[in-house]
Every structure is written in C-alpha cells, then in structure tokens.
C-alpha cells in the first residue's frame, strides 16, 4: 500500500469571511458596489468622523458592513441606507446576536429618492461614485445638515471639491461646495483596497457644513455660478455678452419686473421690447462698478461671487 503523502493529512484552511461573501455575491458595480476591504483604512475613515457616544450616524451604502461594525462601536445608533436587499441581509446577519444589533437600523431604498430622512449627526459613506455630486448637495441642502460628513469619492471628484481659485481643477462644484461647507482632503485610497477593484483611484473627503448657513438662496447662487463657469477661462464681460445668456437674464428680469408691479398694483404695458437694452446696460454697469468684467471665474473666490450676486440684485437681475 502506498504511503499517504503529507498533503493528504494537511487540513484545508476554512474560507475567510471575504471568500464566503465573494461566493455568495456577484457585486453589482453599476450600483457602485466596490467593498472597502482594508481594515486600517476603514478604521481611519471612522476615526476622522470624530463620532461622539451620543451620535446618530447615517451610513449610505453599507454593503457588507466593514465600515458599519466599526461605527457601531462608537456611535449611539447607526442608520444604514442600502438599496440592495442581499447586502442588507448580509449586514443583518453580521450583527445578529451581538450588542450592536439593537443599535442598527437598516432602511431599504435609494438615498437620493428618500425625501424624509431621519435625524442624524454624522454621515459616513463609501459613496457610489455615480451619485457623488447628488449626495454632497443633498446633505448640504438639508434644513439641519450633519455636523460632519466623511465620504469616499473618485479621486478627481474629490480634487474638484477641494480645489481652490486658480487651481486647474477649480470649477463650479468647488465654488458651490465651499460656499456651504469647509471641505478637506483626508486620505488617498488605492484601487486595490476594494473588492472588486474600481477602475479609478479614490480619496476620502471631510465635509463640515457651515453653521450658521450662508443667508443666500441656493438656486440663485448656483444660477450665477452656472453662467460664470460656463466658460471658466473667459472674462465675465465675454460671458455676460453672450446672446443666449442675455436672453435668459432678460426673461428673468421681465419676471422680476412683473412680480414687483404686481406687489405695488402697477399696470405694465404689454410690450417689453426695450427691456433687452435695459438689461444689457445694467449688466455693463455692474461689471464696470465691481471691476469684475475682466475677471475669470477660475480665479474668483466665494467673496467675489457674493459681491457680484449682490450687485446684480441691486439692478433687478436674478439667476433663478
């Protein structure tokens, strides 16, 4: 009888949790399912959120719970919003029978489509990259935004968020986010830290909404930025002399005049043919008086845009 080899007596190692999950799930990358597998980075993200024992933490897209279990160790409660029932079931199973089970609430659904979010103090997310911008501005537009949000993004998007005037990546997104929050780059995360690896590199960003909030209308502010960054390296004079932009501002001006007339009981003439020239003159006046006509949006900060918005409002020109 031939002798048994050493290999035949060696016990095969039991599959790891990661291997078991890979066997159960086919990750849906269309939903942004790139699971963070590096425990050091996961803990680093949680630490940057500065979670207090009394905090309620909202996690967007918890996946299999690699971030969630660490958040549960520090927070009073975790509300996890998950769109994939398989992931929700895996997360439920992961905390079942542990003290953390009572601290976890799972909401099934798409974060962007949930109108009435429960109260939370902190937001953490390995963000689905295709809805990065939507998530940022939904959080910042809340009546009571979170104290801190620590979010994972595609590297270029993160660099846009944190870019300053004069940087190559500074754009409308940068100016918008920095008007409503203090934004800081926290760490780079290589693609091999995910399962399956995404096609792009990632970064973690810390967002601290300003308190009190700036006392301006978001749609007005964003409307101005939309025009200014339409061609961010053109001068503002060139941008605001564009016929398409003049036409839009003319319509806005007519609506504003009609509203003011209605408030005062004044009857307006049927024709507004001369309004276009009036709008042109008002734009020229604003750009001359503010000395922003020769400026480019790529070099302008939030104080510059605020002054410009205020000056336009003084002559009845609005952007929403």
C-alpha positions in Angstrom: 0.0 0.0 0.0 1.5 3.3 -1.0 2.2 5.8 1.8 -0.1 8.7 2.3 1.6 12.0 1.4 1.9 14.9 3.9 -0.5 16.9 1.7 -3.3 14.4 2.2 -3.2 14.9 6.0 -3.0 18.6 5.9 -6.3 20.3 6.8 -7.6 22.8 4.3 -8.0 26.2 5.8 -11.6 27.3 6.3 -12.7 30.0 3.9 -12.4 33.6 5.2 -15.5 35.8 5.5 -14.3 37.7 2.4 -14.1 34.5 0.4 -17.5 33.4 1.6 -19.1 36.7 0.6 -17.4 36.5 -2.8 -19.0 33.1 -3.3 -22.5 34.4 -2.3 -22.5 37.7 -4.1 -21.8 38.9 -7.6 -21.1 42.5 -6.8 -23.1 45.0 -8.9 -20.6 47.6 -9.9 -23.4 49.5 -11.7 -24.6 50.3 -8.2 -21.1 51.3 -7.1 -20.6 48.1 -5.1 -16.8 48.2 -4.5 -16.4 47.0 -1.0 -13.7 48.5 1.1 -11.6 45.6 2.4 -8.6 47.2 4.1 -9.4 47.3 7.8 -6.9 50.1 8.5 -8.5 52.4 6.0 -11.9 51.6 7.3 -10.9 52.4 10.8 -9.2 55.6 9.6 -12.4 56.8 8.0 -14.4 56.2 11.1 -11.8 58.0 13.3 -11.9 61.0 11.0 -15.6 61.3 11.6 -15.0 62.3 15.3 -18.0 60.3 16.4 -19.4 61.1 19.9 -21.0 58.4 22.1 -24.3 60.3 21.8 -24.2 60.5 18.0 -26.6 59.0 15.4 -24.6 58.1 12.3 -26.1 57.8 8.8 -24.2 55.4 6.5 -25.0 55.5 2.8 -24.4 52.1 1.1 -23.1 50.0 4.0 -22.5 47.0 1.7 -21.4 44.0 3.8 -20.7 46.2 6.9 -16.9 46.7 7.0 -17.4 50.3 8.0 -20.7 49.7 9.8 -19.3 47.4 12.5 -16.6 50.0 13.4 -19.1 52.9 13.5 -21.4 50.8 15.8 -18.6 50.5 18.3 -18.5 54.3 18.7 -22.0 55.7 18.0 -25.3 55.5 19.9 -27.1 54.4 16.8 -26.4 53.7 13.1 -28.9 54.2 10.3 -27.8 52.4 7.2 -29.4 53.1 3.9 -29.0 50.2 1.5 -30.5 49.7 -2.0 -29.5 46.0 -2.4 -31.6 43.5 -0.3 -28.7 41.0 -0.5 -26.3 43.4 1.2 -28.9 44.4 3.8 -29.4 40.7 4.6 -25.6 40.1 5.0 -25.3 43.2 7.3 -28.2 42.0 9.4 -26.6 38.5 9.7 -23.3 40.1 10.6 -24.6 41.9 13.7 -27.2 39.3 14.7 -26.9 38.2 18.3 -24.4 40.9 19.2 -24.9 44.0 21.4 -24.6 46.1 18.1 -27.8 44.5 16.8 -30.1 46.9 18.8 -28.1 49.9 17.7 -28.5 49.3 13.9 -31.5 50.4 11.8 -31.5 49.5 8.1 -33.6 51.5 5.7 -34.1 49.9 2.3 -34.0 52.3 -0.6 -32.1 54.8 -2.7 -30.7 57.6 -0.6 -31.3 60.2 -3.4 -35.0 59.2 -3.6 -35.7 59.3 0.2 -37.5 62.6 0.9 -37.8 62.5 4.7 -34.5 61.3 6.2 -34.4 60.6 10.0 -32.3 62.8 12.2 -28.6 62.1 12.2 -25.4 63.9 13.5 -22.7 62.4 11.3 -22.7 60.9 7.8 -20.2 58.3 6.6 -20.2 56.7 3.1 -18.1 54.6 0.7 -20.1 56.6 -1.9 -21.5 55.2 -5.1 -19.4 57.3 -7.5 -22.2 57.9 -10.0 -24.2 59.9 -7.4 -21.3 61.7 -5.7 -22.5 65.2 -6.5 -26.1 64.5 -5.7 -25.1 63.1 -2.3 -23.0 66.1 -1.4 -25.6 68.7 -2.2 -28.5 66.7 -0.7 -26.6 66.7 2.6 -25.7 70.4 2.3 -29.2 71.4 1.4 -30.8 69.8 4.4 -32.6 72.0 6.9 -30.3 70.5 9.6 -27.2 69.2 7.8 -24.9 66.7 9.6 -22.2 68.1 11.8 -19.6 66.2 9.8 -19.6 64.0 6.7 -16.7 61.7 5.8 -17.2 60.5 2.3 -15.2 58.3 -0.2 -15.1 59.6 -3.8 -13.4 59.1 -7.1 -10.1 60.9 -6.8 -10.8 63.5 -9.5 -14.2 64.4 -7.9 -12.5 64.8 -4.5 -9.9 67.0 -6.0 -12.6 69.1 -7.6 -14.3 69.5 -4.2 -11.2 70.7 -2.5 -9.7 72.8 -5.4 -9.1 76.5 -4.7 -9.3 79.5 -7.1 -6.5 79.3 -9.6 -6.2 75.5 -9.4 -6.7 73.7 -12.7 -9.5 71.6 -11.2 -11.3 74.5 -9.6 -14.8 74.7 -11.1 -18.5 75.3 -10.3 -18.5 72.2 -8.0 -15.6 73.6 -6.0 -17.1 77.1 -5.6 -20.5 75.6 -4.7 -19.3 73.1 -2.1 -17.0 75.6 -0.4 -19.8 78.2 -0.1 -21.8 75.9 2.1 -19.1 73.9 3.9 -15.4 73.6 4.8 -14.0 70.8 2.7 -10.8 68.9 3.4 -9.0 66.1 1.6 -8.3 63.4 4.2 -6.6 60.4 2.5 -5.9 58.7 -0.8 -7.2 55.2 -1.2 -5.7 52.9 -3.9 -8.0 50.8 -6.1 -6.5 47.5 -4.6 -8.1 48.3 -1.3 -11.5 47.4 -2.8 -13.3 44.2 -3.8 -13.7 44.2 -6.8 -11.2 47.0 -7.6 -12.7 50.0 -9.3 -11.2 51.4 -12.5 -10.2 54.7 -10.8 -8.3 55.8 -7.7 -10.3 57.1 -4.7 -10.0 59.7 -2.0 -11.7 60.4 1.3 -13.0 63.9 1.9 -14.2 65.5 5.2 -17.1 68.0 4.8 -18.1 70.3 7.7 -21.2 72.3 6.8 -21.0 76.0 7.8 -23.0 76.9 10.9 -24.8 79.3 10.6 -25.6 78.6 7.0 -24.9 81.4 4.4 -28.0 83.6 4.2 -28.5 83.3 0.4 -30.8 81.3 -1.9 -29.0 78.2 -3.2 -30.7 78.3 -6.6 -29.7 82.0 -7.1 -26.1 81.3 -6.1 -25.9 78.2 -8.3 -27.5 80.0 -11.2 -24.8 82.7 -11.1 -22.0 80.1 -10.9 -23.6 78.1 -13.8 -23.2 81.2 -16.0 -19.7 82.2 -14.7 -18.3 78.7 -15.1 -19.9 78.1 -18.5 -16.5 79.1 -19.9 -14.5 79.5 -16.8 -11.4 80.9 -18.5 -13.3 83.6 -20.4 -13.7 87.0 -18.9 -17.1 87.8 -17.3 -17.7 90.5 -19.9 -17.4 87.9 -22.7 -19.7 85.5 -20.8 -22.4 88.0 -20.0 -22.4 89.5 -23.5 -23.3 86.0 -24.9 -26.7 86.2 -26.6 -28.1 83.0 -25.1 -27.2 84.2 -21.5 -28.6 87.7 -22.3 -31.9 86.1 -23.4 -32.2 84.1 -20.2 -31.4 87.1 -18.0 -33.9 89.2 -20.0 -36.6 86.6 -19.2 -35.7 86.6 -15.5 -35.7 90.4 -15.5 -39.2 90.6 -17.0 -40.5 88.1 -14.4 -38.9 90.2 -11.7 -40.4 93.5 -13.0 -43.9 91.8 -13.4 -43.6 90.5 -9.8 -42.7 93.9 -8.4 -45.5 95.5 -10.4 -48.0 93.0 -9.0 -46.9 93.8 -5.5 -47.3 97.5 -6.0 -50.6 97.3 -8.1 -48.9 98.9 -11.1 -50.1 98.0 -14.6 -47.3 97.2 -17.0 -47.5 97.9 -20.8 -48.0 94.8 -23.0 -44.6 95.2 -24.8 -41.2 94.7 -23.1 -39.3 95.3 -26.3 -37.0 97.8 -24.7 -36.2 95.6 -21.7 -33.3 93.8 -23.5 -31.3 97.0 -23.9 -32.0 97.9 -20.3 -30.7 94.5 -19.1 -27.5 95.0 -21.3 -26.9 98.4 -19.7 -27.5 97.0 -16.2 -25.0 94.2 -16.8 -22.4 96.6 -18.2 -22.9 98.9 -15.2 -22.5 96.0 -12.7 -19.3 94.6 -14.3 -17.8 98.1 -14.5 -18.7 99.2 -10.9 -17.5 95.9 -9.4 -14.4 95.8 -11.7 -15.2 92.1 -12.4 -15.6 92.5 -16.1 -12.0 91.5 -16.8 -12.0 88.7 -14.2 -12.3 85.0 -14.9 -14.4 82.6 -12.8 -11.4 80.2 -12.5 -9.6 82.9 -10.4 -12.6 84.1 -8.3 -13.4 83.0 -4.7 -16.7 83.0 -2.8 -16.4 86.6 -1.6 -16.0 87.7 -5.3 -19.1 85.8 -6.4 -21.1 87.1 -3.4 -20.3 90.7 -4.3 -21.2 90.1 -7.9 -24.5 88.4 -6.9 -25.4 91.3 -4.6 -24.6 93.9 -7.3 -26.8 92.1 -9.9 -29.7 92.0 -7.4 -29.4 95.8 -6.9 -30.3 96.3 -10.5 -33.0 93.7 -10.6 -31.1 90.9 -12.4 -31.7 87.4 -10.9 -30.4 84.0 -11.7 -33.3 81.7 -10.6 
